[in-house]
């Protein structure tokens, strides 16, 4: 590329200017708040890992989906992380004996996937990961779901707009076996079910037949899977599953019954439906699985997760039950924007300056830098103009554009040790001594922030 050419960000990545960064930090702040409220501690890991960490979990086929590389002169192959669960499992395996149980961790890292960019899917993205390790049972599963749902509620969504679709791989495996799928074909069946909405009907039927699902079995499966069953209706639904698939033992649906009871006791049942069409495509899931979807159906799943009870052991640690989920920022942002729950301009989310200093006299110009330092040391967000003009009207307009709460005008009153403080929201103004200025600005900020819903924490 020539020196005169314009460089652009790589395809599938994003530049975050201040307004875009404010939107990103807004989402991350809600994710962090929900995590902390539910008792999870934040962690982070390396941006790249040994390639073997991913192939050990997913097999060699995943290499084509990764940004992988070998250091010049080195012997190890690495990959930029496409997800966080392997890193988390490796970290737990390394210190399993010293960690409190259960382990409740969350992370908000960047991820990278070498795939074709499209709406809702980029090559670089932010993903919130929440994991609970060392605790068995449906109660733990529901506790993790509740964190995700609480964050969505904090963002302004309701059960009318997003639904958590819950299932269990063991129960689905029992249904598939009763419909003619051999146990050794269960993994293929899960993968096929996970891709059902992306495969043409005729092709899906052909692939289903190859693993033991003939047209009659598919019709029976359709009567069971892909239906959203509200939690209060779950017991009757489970009975209908056993009638439709006579080979399913009552005990095979016990995990679903336990989930129904835990959801009913949790306070989040109104957000959830049972859907036996949810299986999640990744092979490491071992039991409960769930996805959170936009009820408009315009986007991919907003979040997805499930149990992965064997993963810590796979990476050299003890056998530990585990459940977690991931929620990406790309799909979530699209959904929130479509519903008017994110501002069109992220500048509205930028922190508001407490004060904007204006030099209206030669002495004011001289005193301004030291005064700015003093106020900042007092904990105040202070900005100033870097323009040469002393036109107070123009400088007040600049202060308003930067959304400052007050303008502090350093004019002739400085000779008496005083300045003018103008409230840019109300238009009122007063004189304040330099000694009381920090307190006056703080009082103005506190009074305004009471009614300022977008004020960052």
C-alpha positions in Angstrom: 0.0 0.0 0.0 1.4 3.4 -1.0 2.1 6.1 1.6 -0.8 8.2 0.2 -3.3 5.3 0.6 -5.9 5.3 3.3 -5.6 2.5 5.8 -8.8 0.8 7.1 -9.5 -1.5 9.9 -9.3 -5.2 9.0 -12.6 -6.7 7.8 -14.7 -7.9 10.6 -13.2 -5.6 13.2 -14.4 -2.3 14.7 -12.8 1.0 15.6 -14.1 2.4 18.9 -14.2 6.2 18.9 -15.2 7.9 22.1 -19.0 7.7 21.4 -18.7 4.0 20.4 -16.5 3.2 23.4 -19.1 4.8 25.7 -21.7 2.4 24.3 -19.3 -0.5 24.8 -18.5 0.5 28.4 -22.2 0.9 29.1 -22.8 -2.7 28.2 -19.8 -3.9 30.0 -20.8 -1.9 33.1 -24.2 -3.6 33.1 -22.6 -7.0 32.7 -20.2 -6.3 35.5 -22.9 -5.0 37.8 -25.1 -8.1 37.3 -22.1 -10.4 37.8 -21.1 -8.7 41.1 -24.7 -8.6 42.4 -24.9 -12.4 41.9 -21.6 -13.0 43.7 -19.2 -13.6 40.8 -15.5 -12.4 40.7 -13.8 -11.0 37.6 -10.9 -12.7 35.9 -8.9 -12.4 32.7 -6.6 -14.6 30.7 -4.2 -14.3 27.8 -5.4 -13.1 24.4 -3.8 -16.2 22.8 -3.3 -19.7 24.0 -1.5 -22.8 22.8 -3.4 -24.2 19.8 -3.6 -27.6 21.5 -5.9 -26.1 24.2 -8.6 -25.7 21.5 -7.9 -28.8 19.5 -8.0 -31.0 22.7 -11.5 -29.8 23.3 -13.0 -29.5 19.8 -10.7 -31.6 17.6 -8.4 -30.7 14.7 -11.2 -29.4 12.6 -11.5 -26.2 14.6 -8.1 -25.0 13.3 -9.6 -23.6 10.2 -11.9 -21.5 12.3 -9.1 -19.9 14.3 -6.5 -17.2 13.8 -3.5 -19.5 14.5 0.2 -18.8 14.2 3.7 -20.0 15.0 6.2 -17.6 16.5 9.2 -17.1 14.2 11.9 -19.6 15.3 9.6 -21.2 17.8 8.2 -24.7 18.1 4.8 -24.0 19.5 1.6 -23.2 17.6 -0.7 -20.6 19.1 -4.2 -19.3 18.4 -6.1 -16.1 19.3 -8.8 -17.1 21.7 -12.2 -17.8 19.9 -13.9 -18.4 23.3 -13.1 -18.2 27.0 -14.2 -21.5 28.4 -11.0 -23.4 27.6 -8.9 -20.7 29.3 -11.2 -20.8 32.3 -11.0 -24.5 32.6 -7.2 -24.4 32.3 -6.9 -21.7 35.0 -9.1 -23.8 37.4 -7.2 -27.0 36.6 -3.9 -25.2 37.5 -5.1 -24.1 41.0 -8.0 -26.4 41.7 -6.7 -27.5 45.2 -6.4 -23.9 46.4 -9.7 -22.4 45.0 -12.9 -22.1 47.1 -15.7 -24.3 45.9 -17.9 -23.4 44.2 -15.8 -21.1 41.9 -17.9 -18.2 40.6 -16.0 -16.3 38.0 -16.9 -13.9 35.1 -14.8 -12.3 32.4 -15.4 -9.7 29.6 -12.6 -10.5 27.1 -12.1 -9.9 23.4 -12.4 -12.9 21.2 -11.3 -13.7 17.6 -12.8 -16.0 15.0 -11.6 -16.5 11.4 -15.0 -16.6 9.8 -17.0 -14.7 7.2 -18.3 -11.4 8.8 -22.0 -10.9 8.6 -24.8 -9.2 10.6 -24.4 -10.3 14.2 -21.1 -12.0 13.7 -17.6 -10.4 13.4 -14.1 -11.6 13.5 -13.3 -9.7 16.7 -15.9 -9.2 19.4 -16.5 -8.7 23.1 -18.2 -11.5 25.1 -19.4 -11.7 28.6 -18.6 -15.1 30.2 -20.1 -16.3 33.5 -19.2 -19.7 35.0 -20.0 -21.6 38.1 -17.7 -24.5 38.8 -17.9 -27.2 41.5 -21.6 -27.3 42.1 -24.0 -29.9 40.8 -27.8 -29.7 40.4 -30.5 -27.7 38.7 -30.2 -24.9 41.3 -26.7 -24.1 40.1 -27.9 -24.1 36.5 -30.7 -21.7 37.2 -28.4 -19.4 39.2 -26.2 -18.9 36.1 -29.2 -18.3 33.9 -30.5 -15.7 36.4 -27.3 -13.6 36.0 -27.8 -13.4 32.2 -31.5 -12.5 32.6 -30.8 -9.9 35.3 -28.4 -8.1 33.0 -31.0 -8.0 30.2 -33.5 -6.7 32.6 -31.1 -3.9 33.7 -30.7 -3.0 30.0 -34.5 -2.5 29.7 -35.7 -5.8 28.3 -38.6 -7.9 29.6 -39.8 -11.5 29.2 -42.0 -10.2 26.3 -38.8 -9.3 24.4 -36.4 -12.1 25.2 -36.9 -15.8 26.1 -34.5 -18.2 27.7 -35.0 -21.6 26.0 -34.0 -24.4 28.3 -33.2 -28.1 27.5 -31.1 -31.0 28.7 -28.9 -33.1 26.5 -29.5 -36.3 28.4 -33.2 -36.0 28.0 -32.9 -35.2 24.3 -30.6 -38.2 23.8 -33.2 -40.4 25.4 -35.9 -39.0 23.0 -33.6 -39.5 20.0 -32.8 -43.1 21.0 -36.5 -43.8 21.3 -37.0 -42.4 17.8 -34.3 -44.7 16.3 -31.0 -42.9 16.7 -28.2 -45.3 17.8 -26.2 -44.0 20.9 -23.0 -43.7 18.8 -24.9 -41.4 16.4 -26.1 -39.1 19.2 -23.3 -36.5 18.7 -24.2 -36.3 15.0 -27.8 -35.9 15.8 -27.1 -33.0 18.3 -25.0 -31.3 15.6 -27.8 -31.7 13.0 -30.5 -30.4 15.4 -28.3 -27.4 16.3 -28.1 -26.5 12.6 -31.7 -27.2 11.8 -32.7 -23.6 11.0 -29.7 -23.2 8.7 -30.2 -26.4 6.6 -32.9 -26.6 3.8 -35.7 -29.0 4.7 -34.9 -31.7 2.1 -31.2 -31.7 3.0 -32.1 -31.9 6.7 -34.4 -34.9 6.1 -31.7 -36.7 4.1 -29.1 -36.1 6.9 -31.7 -37.1 9.5 -32.4 -40.4 7.7 -28.7 -41.2 7.6 -28.6 -41.2 11.4 -31.8 -43.2 11.9 -34.6 -40.6 11.8 -37.0 -41.5 9.1 -40.0 -39.3 8.1 -42.3 -40.8 10.7 -39.7 -40.3 13.4 -39.1 -36.7 12.2 -42.8 -36.0 12.4 -42.8 -37.3 16.0 -39.7 -35.2 16.8 -41.4 -32.1 15.4 -44.2 -32.7 17.8 -41.7 -32.5 20.7 -38.7 -30.4 19.7 -38.8 -26.7 18.6 -41.9 -25.9 20.7 -41.7 -23.3 23.4 -43.3 -24.6 26.6 -43.8 -22.2 29.5 -42.5 -23.5 32.8 -46.0 -23.9 34.4 -47.0 -26.2 31.5 -43.8 -28.3 31.7 -45.2 -31.3 33.7 -47.9 -31.9 31.2 -45.5 -31.5 28.4 -43.1 -34.1 29.8 -46.0 -36.5 30.0 -46.8 -35.9 26.4 -43.1 -36.6 25.5 -43.3 -40.0 27.0 -46.6 -40.7 25.2 -45.1 -39.6 21.8 -41.9 -41.6 22.4 -42.9 -44.7 24.3 -39.3 -45.9 24.7 -38.4 -42.9 26.9 -38.1 -44.0 30.6 -39.7 -41.6 33.1 -36.2 -41.2 34.8 -34.7 -39.9 31.5 -36.8 -36.7 32.0 -35.8 -36.2 35.7 -33.2 -33.5 34.8 -36.0 -31.5 33.1 -38.3 -32.0 36.0 -35.6 -30.7 38.4 -35.0 -27.7 36.2 -38.7 -26.9 36.2 -38.8 -27.0 40.0 -35.6 -24.9 40.3 -37.0 -22.3 37.8 -40.3 -22.2 39.6 -38.4 -21.4 42.9 -36.0 -18.9 41.4 -38.1 -16.0 40.4 -37.0 -16.1 36.8 -39.5 -18.7 35.5 -41.5 -16.0 33.6 -38.5 -15.5 31.3 -38.1 -19.2 30.5 -39.5 -21.9 28.2 -38.6 -25.5 27.7 -37.5 -26.3 24.2 -36.1 -29.8 23.4 -34.8 -28.5 20.1 -32.1 -26.6 22.0 -29.0 -28.9 22.2 -26.0 -26.5 21.5 -23.5 -27.6 18.9 -20.3 -27.9 20.9 -19.4 -31.4 22.0 -18.3 -30.6 25.5 -21.9 -29.9 26.8 -23.0 -32.6 29.1 -26.4 -31.8 30.5 -28.4 -28.6 30.9 -28.2 -26.3 27.8 -29.9 -23.0 27.2 -30.1 -20.1 24.7 -31.6 -16.6 25.1 -33.4 -15.4 22.0 -35.0 -12.2 20.8 -38.8 -12.8 20.5 -38.8 -10.9 17.2 -36.5 -13.6 15.8 -34.5 -11.0 13.9 -31.1 -12.0 15.4 -29.1 -15.0 16.4 -29.2 -16.2 20.0 -28.3 -13.3 22.4 -26.6 -15.8 24.7 -26.0 -19.5 25.1 -24.5 -21.9 27.5 -24.8 -25.1 29.4 -23.1 -27.7 31.5 -19.6 -28.9 30.7 -18.8 -31.2 33.6 -15.8 -33.0 32.0 -13.8 -30.0 30.7 -11.7 -29.2 33.8 -10.6 -32.8 34.0 -9.7 -32.8 30.4 -7.2 -30.1 31.0 -5.5 -31.9 33.9 -7.6 -30.9 36.8 -9.9 -32.9 39.1 -13.4 -33.9 38.0 -15.6 -30.9 38.7 -19.1 -30.1 37.6 -19.4 -26.8 35.7 -21.9 -24.6 33.9 -21.5 -21.3 32.2 -22.7 -19.1 29.3 -21.4 -16.5 26.9 -23.2 -13.3 25.7 -21.6 -11.3 22.8 -21.9 -7.6 22.4 -22.6 -7.6 18.7 -26.0 -9.3 18.6 -27.0 -7.7 21.9 -26.2 -4.2 20.6 -28.2 -4.8 17.4 -31.2 -6.0 19.4 -31.1 -3.1 21.9 -30.7 -0.5 19.1 -33.7 -2.0 17.2 -35.8 -1.6 20.3 -34.6 1.9 21.1 -32.7 0.8 24.2 -29.4 2.2 23.2 -28.9 5.8 22.2 -28.2 6.4 18.6 -25.2 8.5 19.6 -23.1 7.1 22.3 -21.8 10.6 23.2 -24.8 10.9 25.5 -23.2 8.2 27.6 -19.8 9.9 27.9 -19.1 11.2 31.4 -20.2 14.8 31.9 -17.5 17.3 33.0 -18.2 18.8 36.3 -16.8 22.1 35.2 -15.4 23.9 32.1 -12.9 26.6 32.8 -13.0 29.8 30.8 -10.2 32.4 30.8 -11.8 35.8 30.2 -8.8 37.9 31.1 -5.0 37.8 30.9 -4.9 37.0 34.6 -7.4 34.2 34.1 -5.3 32.7 31.3 -2.4 32.7 33.7 -4.2 31.2 36.6 -6.2 28.6 34.7 -3.7 25.7 34.5 -3.0 25.7 38.3 -6.7 26.0 39.1 -7.6 23.1 36.8 -4.9 21.0 38.6 -6.3 21.9 42.0 -9.9 21.0 41.1 -8.8 17.7 39.5 -6.9 16.8 42.7 -10.2 17.5 44.5 -11.8 14.7 42.4 -13.6 16.8 39.9 -13.8 16.2 36.1 -12.6 19.5 34.7 -12.0 20.5 31.1 -10.9 23.7 29.5 -10.7 25.3 26.0 -7.5 25.2 24.0 -8.6 28.0 21.7 -6.9 31.3 21.7 -10.1 33.3 21.8 -11.4 35.1 24.9 -14.9 35.5 23.5 -16.9 34.3 26.5 -20.0 33.5 24.3 -18.0 31.2 22.0 -16.3 29.5 25.0 -19.7 29.0 26.7 -21.0 27.4 23.5 -17.9 25.0 23.6 -18.6 24.2 27.3 -22.2 23.4 26.5 -21.2 21.2 23.5 -19.0 19.2 25.9 -22.0 18.8 28.2 -20.3 20.5 31.2 -22.5 21.0 34.2 -21.0 24.5 35.0 -18.7 27.0 33.4 -16.2 28.7 35.7 -15.4 32.1 34.2 -12.0 33.5 35.3 -12.5 37.2 34.7 -11.9 40.6 36.4 -13.2 39.1 39.8 -9.9 37.2 40.1 -8.4 40.3 41.5 -10.7 39.9 44.5 -10.1 36.1 44.6 -13.4 35.2 43.0 -14.8 33.7 39.8 -18.2 33.4 38.2 -19.9 30.0 38.2 -22.6 29.5 35.6 -25.0 26.5 35.6 -25.2 25.5 32.0 -28.4 23.5 32.5 -30.5 26.1 34.3 -28.6 29.3 33.1 -28.3 30.6 36.6 -25.0 32.0 37.9 -23.3 33.1 41.1 -20.0 34.3 42.3 -17.8 32.0 44.3 -14.4 32.5 46.0 -11.5 30.4 45.0 -11.5 28.8 48.4 -15.1 27.5 48.1 -15.0 26.8 44.3 -14.5 23.0 44.6 -17.4 22.7 47.1 -19.7 24.9 44.9 -18.9 22.7 41.8 -19.5 19.5 43.8 -22.8 20.8 45.1 -24.0 21.7 41.6 -22.9 18.3 40.3 -24.7 16.4 43.0 -27.9 18.4 42.6 -27.9 17.7 38.9 -26.9 14.1 39.1 -29.9 13.3 41.2 -32.1 13.6 38.1 -29.4 12.5 35.6 -30.2 8.9 34.7 -27.3 8.6 32.2 -24.7 9.7 34.7 -21.9 7.0 34.7 -21.2 5.4 38.1 
